[in-house]
Amino acid sequence: METPQEISYVKRTQKDYSMSLKLQIVQEIEQGKSTITQMRKQYGIQSHGTVLGWLRKFGNFDWENQTPSNMPKSPEQKIMELEAQVKLLEKQKAFLEQQAYVADKKAIIFDMMIDIAEQEYKIDIRKNFPPEQSTNLKQKNKKQ
């Protein structure tokens, strides 16, 4: 059995791995012959992210979505994606309808508050008359 002193990692950089090694590892993982973890152990690669970076850079798969990027989606996959999108849009619609309802209620309450304030303090808070014309227009009207 190995002791912790015997297991030591050597700090490596991307330059330490040849392009052929990178491509070989990517090919084996994509063909399903081995996993990222197996390749890391076999070649002494310290980081999972290193291999994942190679897969993103040199591979044919979309590793963020875990689906082959070069393969067309099946009708069932498209339907499932569209159904998920419909559910999301329905949730967003319900949320926005709720927000509109709350906004309408707030507007009604604010109107009532202004009405009460006008009655209590006997002042006009709202402008009930149209805005007056500018002084330039008044002067032009007087001259004619």
C-alpha positions in Angstrom: 0.0 0.0 0.0 1.2 3.5 -0.9 1.9 6.0 1.8 1.0 9.7 1.4 4.7 10.5 0.9 5.0 8.3 -2.1 2.1 10.0 -3.9 3.3 13.3 -5.1 2.0 15.4 -7.9 4.3 17.3 -10.2 2.9 20.7 -11.1 2.2 20.7 -14.8 1.1 23.2 -17.4 -0.8 22.8 -20.7 2.6 22.8 -22.5 3.6 19.6 -20.8 1.0 17.6 -22.8 1.5 17.0 -26.5 -1.2 17.7 -28.9 -1.3 14.1 -30.0 -1.9 13.0 -26.3 -4.7 15.6 -25.9 -6.4 14.4 -29.1 -6.0 10.7 -28.1 -7.6 11.3 -24.7 -10.4 13.3 -26.3 -11.0 10.5 -28.8 -11.1 7.8 -26.2 -13.5 9.6 -24.0 -15.8 10.5 -26.9 -15.8 6.9 -28.2 -16.8 5.7 -24.7 -13.7 3.6 -24.2 -12.9 5.4 -20.9 -14.0 8.2 -18.7 -12.4 11.5 -17.8 -11.4 10.1 -14.4 -9.8 7.0 -15.9 -7.8 9.1 -18.3 -6.7 11.5 -15.6 -5.4 8.5 -13.5 -3.8 6.8 -16.5 -1.9 9.9 -17.6 -1.3 11.6 -14.3 -3.4 14.7 -15.1 -4.3 16.5 -11.9 -7.3 18.5 -12.9 -10.7 17.3 -14.2 -11.0 20.8 -15.7 -8.0 20.3 -17.9 -9.5 17.3 -19.6 -12.8 19.0 -19.8 -11.2 22.0 -21.5 -9.6 19.7 -24.1 -13.0 18.1 -24.7 -14.6 21.5 -25.3 -11.7 22.7 -27.5 -11.0 19.6 -29.5 -14.1 17.4 -29.1 -17.2 16.9 -31.1 -19.6 17.0 -28.2 -21.4 19.9 -26.5 -20.2 19.1 -23.0 -22.3 21.9 -21.4 -25.5 20.3 -22.5 -24.2 16.7 -22.7 -25.5 16.2 -26.2 -23.6 15.6 -29.4 -23.4 19.0 -31.2 -23.0 17.4 -34.6 -26.0 15.1 -34.3 -29.5 16.4 -35.1 -32.0 16.2 -32.3 -34.7 13.6 -32.5 -38.3 14.7 -32.8 -38.9 13.5 -29.2 -36.0 15.6 -27.9 -37.3 18.7 -29.8 -40.8 18.1 -28.4 -39.4 17.7 -24.9 -37.4 21.0 -25.2 -40.5 22.8 -26.6 -42.7 21.5 -23.8 -40.1 22.7 -21.2 -40.0 26.1 -22.9 -43.8 26.3 -22.9 -43.9 25.5 -19.2 -41.3 28.2 -18.6 -43.2 30.8 -20.6 -46.5 29.9 -18.8 -44.7 30.5 -15.4 -43.4 33.8 -16.7 -46.8 34.8 -18.0 -48.5 33.9 -14.6 -45.8 35.9 -12.8 -46.3 39.0 -15.0 -50.1 38.8 -14.8 -49.7 38.7 -11.0 -47.4 41.8 -11.2 -49.9 43.6 -13.4 -52.7 42.8 -11.0 -50.7 44.1 -8.0 -49.8 47.3 -10.0 -53.5 47.9 -10.8 -54.4 47.5 -7.2 -51.7 49.9 -6.1 -52.9 52.5 -8.6 -56.4 52.2 -7.3 -55.2 52.5 -3.7 -53.0 55.6 -4.5 -56.0 57.2 -6.2 -58.2 56.6 -3.1 -55.4 58.0 -0.9 -55.3 61.2 -3.0 -59.1 61.5 -2.9 -59.1 61.2 0.9 -56.2 63.7 1.2 -58.1 66.2 -1.0 -61.2 65.8 1.1 -59.4 66.0 4.5 -57.2 68.9 3.7 -59.4 70.6 1.2 -56.7 71.2 -1.4 -56.4 70.2 -5.0 -53.7 67.7 -5.4 -54.6 66.6 -8.9 -54.6 69.1 -11.7 -58.2 69.2 -12.9 -57.6 71.8 -15.5 -55.6 71.6 -18.8 -52.1 73.1 -18.7 -52.0 76.7 -19.7 -50.5 77.7 -22.9 -47.0 79.2 -22.9 -46.7 83.0 -22.6 -45.4 83.2 -26.1 -48.6 81.7 -27.5 -50.7 84.0 -25.3 -48.9 87.1 -26.7 -49.3 85.9 -30.3 -53.1 85.4 -29.7 -53.5 88.9 -28.2 -51.7 90.5 -31.2 -54.1 88.9 -33.7 
